[in-house]
Amino acid sequence: MVKPLQDYLLIEKVPAEKKIGSIVLASDPKKTGNVATVIAIGPGKLVSEGAQAGNVMKIKDIKVGDKVIYREYSGTDYEEGDHKFLLIKAEDVLAIIEDK
């Protein structure tokens, strides 16, 4: 498994499904949006200026397992087996989807 560095996240895109009765249909990937599950989180970014210089600024709001909406066209693709992942910066996460 990949271990992200600095303030990067490893995410796996969530396949959108459409149900008709008990039948599950996979929808068009272009229409599913930028929703993914967080698989791994880097340790944080080293602060180089200001009062916090030399300290590591950790990623606090995002946790492994969170469903997130991320910025379009961000990140680097990575494949491992049948899984397709994306490495993105934490700042490219726009929102966390909370369960109802």
NORRA-V384753 format. One record per residue. PHI is phi as a letter, one per 30 degrees, with the letter a starting at -180 (NA if undefined). NEAR is the number of other ideal C-beta (glycine too) atoms within 12 Angstrom. D_CENTER is the distance of its C-alpha to the mean C-alpha in Angstrom with 2 decimals. Layout:
phi=PHI near=NEAR d_center=D_CENTER
phi=PHI near=NEAR d_center=D_CENTER
This chain:
phi=NA near=13 d_center=15.06
phi=d near=22 d_center=13.30
phi=c near=15 d_center=13.22
phi=d near=30 d_center=11.24
phi=c near=19 d_center=13.81
phi=h near=23 d_center=14.31
phi=c near=25 d_center=11.55
phi=c near=32 d_center=8.84
phi=b near=43 d_center=5.62
phi=c near=34 d_center=5.66
phi=b near=42 d_center=3.59
phi=b near=33 d_center=6.55
phi=d near=29 d_center=7.77
phi=d near=26 d_center=9.98
phi=d near=21 d_center=13.56
phi=d near=20 d_center=15.59
phi=b near=15 d_center=18.96
phi=b near=14 d_center=22.22
phi=c near=11 d_center=25.01
phi=b near=9 d_center=28.67
phi=i near=7 d_center=30.63
phi=c near=6 d_center=29.53
phi=c near=9 d_center=28.31
phi=c near=12 d_center=24.58
phi=c near=13 d_center=23.90
phi=d near=14 d_center=20.81
phi=c near=17 d_center=20.30
phi=d near=12 d_center=19.97
phi=d near=15 d_center=16.48
phi=d near=10 d_center=17.41
phi=c near=12 d_center=17.89
phi=d near=18 d_center=14.86
phi=i near=22 d_center=12.83
phi=c near=27 d_center=9.27
phi=c near=28 d_center=7.94
phi=b near=38 d_center=5.41
phi=c near=27 d_center=5.67
phi=d near=34 d_center=4.51
phi=c near=32 d_center=7.28
phi=a near=29 d_center=8.38
phi=b near=32 d_center=8.79
phi=d near=28 d_center=11.43
phi=d near=19 d_center=14.73
phi=k near=22 d_center=14.71
phi=c near=22 d_center=16.60
phi=d near=17 d_center=20.38
phi=d near=16 d_center=22.22
phi=c near=12 d_center=25.03
phi=b near=11 d_center=27.06
phi=i near=9 d_center=28.63
phi=d near=7 d_center=29.56
phi=c near=14 d_center=26.40
phi=e near=11 d_center=26.94
phi=j near=11 d_center=26.36
phi=c near=15 d_center=24.02
phi=c near=18 d_center=20.37
phi=d near=21 d_center=18.22
phi=d near=19 d_center=15.73
phi=d near=29 d_center=12.43
phi=c near=12 d_center=14.04
phi=d near=17 d_center=12.43
phi=c near=36 d_center=9.04
phi=b near=20 d_center=9.78
phi=e near=19 d_center=9.04
phi=j near=19 d_center=9.36
phi=d near=28 d_center=8.22
phi=c near=26 d_center=7.61
phi=b near=37 d_center=6.09
phi=c near=26 d_center=7.60
phi=c near=34 d_center=6.70
phi=d near=21 d_center=9.78
phi=d near=16 d_center=11.64
phi=i near=11 d_center=12.75
phi=c near=23 d_center=10.32
phi=j near=28 d_center=9.38
phi=b near=19 d_center=11.25
phi=d near=18 d_center=11.61
phi=b near=24 d_center=12.50
phi=c near=14 d_center=14.48
phi=b near=16 d_center=15.91
phi=i near=9 d_center=18.54
phi=d near=8 d_center=17.69
phi=c near=19 d_center=13.89
phi=c near=21 d_center=11.85
phi=c near=27 d_center=8.67
phi=b near=36 d_center=7.08
phi=c near=32 d_center=7.31
phi=b near=38 d_center=6.59
phi=d near=27 d_center=8.53
phi=e near=36 d_center=7.90
phi=d near=19 d_center=10.41
phi=d near=26 d_center=8.58
phi=d near=32 d_center=6.91
phi=c near=21 d_center=10.02
phi=a near=18 d_center=10.26
phi=c near=24 d_center=9.70
phi=d near=21 d_center=11.55
phi=c near=11 d_center=14.37
phi=d near=7 d_center=16.60
phi=d near=3 d_center=20.10
